Amino acid sequence: QVQLEESGGGLVQPGGSLRLSCAASGSIRSIYDINWYRQVPRKPREWVARITSGGTTNYADSVKGRFTIARADAKNTVFLQMNSLKPEDSAVYYCNADVRSDYGRRDSWGQGTQVTVSS
């Protein structure tokens, strides 16, 4: 089994920064693409950023230039550095990863971490 656990969320003022982390644990053999998504109540989950196993990154237009995704494979961890935060960035942020474990390859999700941007 594979578990993903997000951390680093919280309350921040507009213009501030937060760094989210997502740590994978379990019988992991390889981690391929890793994504961050976010969701606000009564709206579909929104894709935010992706990093491939080769380090290629992609971002939603709404966060491009403000957010940075990075991975530390030795620690099975991915980060999302969020700068110049806006109230519309408030959401629950989810980590999603394509993981191969001792039990096969599957798409895994974390439980989410709340980010609130407010003065």
Summary of the structure (lengths in Angstrom):
residues: 119
radius of gyration: 13.9
end to end distance: 40.3
largest distance: 46.0
contacts: 358
relative contact order: 0.33
helix: 5%
strand: 61%
